[in-house]
Amino acid sequence: MNKDIRISIGFLDHPKTIKLKRILGNESLECLLRLWLFAAQYKPSGKFNSLTEEDLEIASQWHGETGKFLDTLKAVGLIEKIHDELVLHDWIDHNPYVTGADDRSNIARFNKMKGHYPDLHKELVEQGYKDIDGKEYQRIVKEYLSRA
């Protein structure tokens, strides 16, 4: 799980930030930061699939007019709709460490498997595995242990 995000040193002076603050006030900057922190923790890809705009405003702790925060983020270009999905603009470019967290965890889990189940790890390497997600890990280990 991510423990931090990157924020550019130019964040406060960026035209998008200035526009957001002009339209919604200083509170909107905290809400934007909360949205980014929420994304890092729960949606590291920066894609808010399965979440409603209301969910995102709640995660942001926006207490102003319903819909106004996200509409403004869209208007200034901090969030965009791609294929009917809300996405943080250029999130992968600005927070590559965050977006790669799942991949790093999957690789670490797979490497740790070598110490706990060396024979299983060897089998998986021979099958082309280089990493493994949590659900697949549980399924494969359960199956492996039932064979023993």
C-alpha positions in Angstrom: 0.0 0.0 0.0 1.2 3.5 -0.8 2.3 5.7 2.1 2.8 9.0 0.1 2.4 10.8 -3.1 4.5 13.3 -5.1 3.4 16.9 -5.4 5.3 19.2 -7.7 7.0 22.2 -6.1 5.1 24.3 -8.7 1.7 23.0 -7.5 0.6 26.1 -5.8 1.5 28.4 -8.7 0.2 26.1 -11.5 -2.5 27.7 -13.5 -4.9 24.8 -12.9 -4.4 25.2 -9.1 -4.9 28.9 -9.3 -8.1 28.5 -11.3 -9.4 25.9 -8.9 -8.7 28.2 -5.9 -10.3 31.2 -7.7 -13.5 29.3 -8.5 -14.0 27.3 -5.2 -11.7 28.9 -2.7 -8.8 27.6 -0.6 -10.8 24.7 0.8 -10.8 23.2 -2.7 -7.0 22.7 -2.5 -7.4 20.5 0.6 -10.2 18.6 -1.1 -8.0 18.0 -4.1 -5.2 16.7 -1.9 -7.6 14.4 -0.1 -8.8 13.1 -3.5 -5.1 12.4 -4.5 -4.5 10.7 -1.2 -7.6 8.6 -1.6 -6.5 7.6 -5.1 -3.0 6.6 -3.9 -4.6 4.4 -1.2 -7.6 2.9 -3.0 -7.2 3.6 -6.7 -3.5 3.8 -7.4 -4.1 3.7 -11.2 -5.8 7.1 -10.9 -8.9 5.6 -12.5 -12.1 5.8 -10.5 -13.9 2.9 -12.0 -16.9 1.7 -9.9 -17.1 5.0 -8.0 -19.7 7.6 -8.4 -19.1 11.3 -8.5 -20.8 11.5 -5.1 -18.3 8.8 -3.8 -15.4 11.0 -5.0 -16.8 14.2 -3.4 -17.2 12.3 -0.1 -13.6 10.9 -0.3 -12.5 14.5 -1.0 -14.5 15.8 2.0 -16.1 18.4 -0.3 -19.0 20.0 1.7 -20.0 22.6 -0.9 -22.7 22.3 -3.5 -23.0 18.7 -4.8 -21.3 18.2 -8.1 -19.5 21.5 -8.1 -16.1 20.2 -7.0 -15.8 17.5 -9.6 -17.3 19.7 -12.3 -14.7 22.3 -11.5 -11.9 19.7 -11.5 -13.0 18.7 -15.0 -13.3 22.3 -16.1 -9.8 23.2 -15.1 -8.3 19.9 -16.4 -7.4 18.1 -13.1 -9.7 15.2 -13.8 -11.0 13.9 -17.1 -13.5 11.5 -18.4 -12.0 8.7 -20.6 -14.4 6.1 -21.9 -17.1 7.0 -19.4 -14.6 6.7 -16.5 -13.3 9.5 -14.3 -9.5 9.6 -14.3 -6.9 11.9 -12.6 -5.2 13.9 -15.3 -1.6 12.6 -16.0 -1.6 10.7 -12.7 0.7 8.1 -14.0 3.2 10.8 -15.1 3.1 12.7 -11.8 2.9 9.7 -9.5 4.6 6.8 -11.2 5.6 5.3 -7.8 2.0 5.2 -6.7 0.8 3.7 -10.0 3.4 0.9 -9.8 2.6 -0.1 -6.2 0.6 -3.1 -7.2 3.2 -4.4 -9.5 5.9 -4.0 -6.9 3.8 -5.8 -4.3 3.1 -8.7 -6.8 6.8 -9.1 -7.5 7.7 -9.0 -3.8 4.9 -11.6 -3.0 6.2 -13.9 -5.7 9.8 -13.5 -4.5 8.8 -14.2 -0.9 7.0 -17.3 -2.1 10.4 -18.7 -3.0 11.3 -18.9 0.7 8.0 -20.4 1.8 7.3 -22.8 -1.1 10.5 -23.2 -3.1 9.1 -26.1 -5.2 5.9 -24.2 -6.1 7.9 -21.1 -6.9 10.1 -23.2 -9.2 7.0 -24.6 -11.0 5.6 -21.2 -11.5 8.9 -19.7 -12.8 9.0 -22.6 -15.3 5.4 -21.6 -16.4 6.6 -18.0 -17.0 5.4 -16.3 -13.8 7.4 -13.3 -12.6 4.8 -12.0 -10.1 1.5 -12.9 -8.5 -1.4 -11.0 -7.1 -2.9 -11.7 -3.7 -5.9 -13.7 -4.9 -3.9 -15.8 -7.3 -1.3 -16.4 -4.6 -4.0 -17.7 -2.2 -5.6 -19.9 -4.9 -2.3 -21.4 -6.0 -1.0 -22.0 -2.5 -4.2 -23.6 -1.4 -4.2 -25.9 -4.5 -0.5 -26.7 -3.9 -1.0 -27.6 -0.2 -4.0 -29.8 -1.1 -1.7 -31.8 -3.4 0.9 -32.4 -0.7 
